[in-house]
Amino acid sequence: MRLQICLLILLCIGCQPNVEELPILSYKINTENEKEFYRVSYSGFTNQEGKQMTSQTIQNKIVVANFFFTRCPSICPPMRTLLIDISKTFINDDAVILISHSIDPKNDTIEVLKQYSEATEIPSSKWLFLRSNEENTKALASQFMTNFKPNEAGTDFYHSSYIAILDHNQNIRGFYNSLIPEEVTRLKKDIKTLLTSIN
C-alpha cells in the first residue's frame, strides 16, 4: 500500500508542467555573441480608461499580448475572437491579463479604444487596450520582437498575427501564430504552465 502511494505521488509530480521547459525569449545578442536578457517594460502608454500604464501594472501577472488596430479588416477580427476566448477561459484567474497595443494612434483614440473594449464584453481590468505615440509603440514592438508599417495605400498596416506571453517577471516565454489552431492550443497550455510559477 505504501509503495502504491509513493508511485502515485511520483506519477502526479511527473505530470506537472515544467516552467523551465518554456525558454526565456526576451534577449538580444551582443557584440560578443552572448545573450543579453531583458524584461519588457512600459512607459508612456494609456489604457482605454485614460489611465497610465506602467510596468507595475503587470507585476506578478501572466500577460497575453498582441499588436492591432481597431479599423483592421484582415487578421485583427480573428485575433480578437481568439483573445475573447482566451480571456473567458481564464476569466476567473486574476493573474492572467490581456494587453492589445494599438499601432494606429491617430485613429485609435481613448474613446475609440473604450468602445472597442466594451464591445468585447470583457472587463477592462482583464483586457487592456493601450495607445501611445508611434515612437513609443515601435520601441515596445521591438521589445516584443515584432514591427509594423503602413501599406502603400495608407489604409491599412502590415503587422504580425503572432501573440506573445510574458511570465510574472515580464520575460517573454512564447510566441504563437493566432491563425493556427494548434498554436492556440499550445498558447493555452503554456499559460497554464506559467500560472504554476505564481500560484
N, C-alpha and C positions, 0 to 999 in steps of 0.2 A: 504493500500500500504506500509506504514511504517512497519507494522507488518510482511509483506511478505519479505521485505528487511532484517529485523532482523533475521527472520528464515533462510533465505538463507545464511547469514553470519555465523550463528551458525552451519549450516549444513556443510559449507566449512571448518570451523575450526575443526569440529568433524571428517572430512575426512582426515585431515592432519596426516601423520605418526608421531609417537611419539618416539623420540630418546631415551627417558627414558625407553621405553619398551625393548630396547636391553641392556641386562646386561653387566657390565664390567667383563670380564672373566680372565683378567690378574692379578691373585693374588695367593698367597701361604698361607697355614695355618701355623701359627707359633706355638711355643711350648705351648702357652696359648690358643690354639684352636681359634685364631682370624684371620681374613683375613688381609693379608698384600698386598696391591695393588702395582703394579709396571707398568712402561712403557717399552715397547720393545725398546731396544737401540742397536745401531750398532757400531762396532769397528773392524777395520782390514779387511774389505771386499772391493773387487774391482769389478767394473762392466765390461760389455763386451767391453766397450770403453777404458778400462785400467784406469779409474778414480776411486778415492777412494770414498766409500760410507760412509756417516755418518748419524747420527740421524737427522741432519739439512736438509738432502736431502728430508726427508719425512714429514717435519714440515708442518702442515696445509694441509695434503693430506689424502685421504682415500686410504688405501693400501690393495690390494688383494694379499695374499702371499701363496706360496707353496714351497715344497722341491722336488727336482727332480734330474735326471742326464741325460745327452744327449744320452747315449747309452742304456737307459732303454727300454726294449722290451715289457713291460707289461702295467702298469697303466699310465705311462707318456704320451704316444701318445694320449689317450682320454682326459687326463687332459689338454694337450697342445691345442687340438681342442676347448675345453671348454673355456680356457683362451683367445684364439684368439677371440672367440665370445664375451666374456665379454669386452675385450679391444675395439672391434669395436662398441659395444653397448654404451660405454662411451668415444668414441674416441674424441669427441668434448668438453669433460669436463676435464679441466686441473687439477682438484682437485682429480681425480682418477688415480692411477698408479698401475701397477702390479709389483711384485717382485718374481722372481723364484730363489731359493737358490740351487746351485749345492752341492750334497753330495759326489761328486767324483772329488776332486781337482786334483788328479793325472792325469786324462784324460781330464777333462773339463778345459782346459787352456783358457786364454783370447781369443785367436784366435778361438778356437772351439766354445766358447760361442757367439762370434761375428757372426760366420757363422750361428749358430743355430738361433740367434736373427734375422738376415737378412732374413732367410727363412720364418719367420712368417709374414714378410711384415708389421710389427707394428713398429712405430718409437721407437728408443732406449730411448727417453725421456719419453715414455709412458709405456715401459716394460723393467725393469732392470733384467739382468741375473747376479747373483753375485757368487763370489767364495772367499774362504778363506782357511785357513788350517783346518784340521779335528777338532782340539780342539775348535777353534772359532765357527765352524759350529755346532758342538754338543752343545756348550753353547747357541747359538742362538736358536737351535731347542728346547732346554729345555725351553727357554722363551716362545716359541710357543706351549709348552706342547706336544711335539712330539719327536720322536727319529728315528734312522735308524741304520742299521748294514749290513755288507756284508753277503751274503748267504754262505752256506757251500762250494760251488764250487768256490767262489770268483769272479764269473762272473756277479753278479747282487747284488742288495741291497734290503733288506726288508725296506720299508718305507710306509708312510701313503698316502692315496688318498684324505686326507682332505685338504681343503683350509681354510685359516683364513682371517678375515678382521680386520684392525686396523682403529680406528677413527683418527681424526686430532690431537689428543693428544697422539697417539701411544698406546692407550689402545686396547686390544683385545675385540671385540664386537660380534664375532660369529665364529663358526666352521661349515663346510659344506662338506659332502661327495660328491666329484665331480662326482662320478659314479651313483648317484641317481638323476634323473631329477627333482623331487620335491625339493630336496635340492638346486639344481642350481637355480630354480625359487625363492626360499627363499633368496638365496645369492644376486641375482639382486635386489630384493625388499629391502633388508636391506642396500645395497649400496645406493640406492635412499634415504632411510630414513636418513642415516648418512650424506648425502650431505646437507640435510636441516639444519644441525648444523653449516655449514660453508658458505652456500650461503645466 
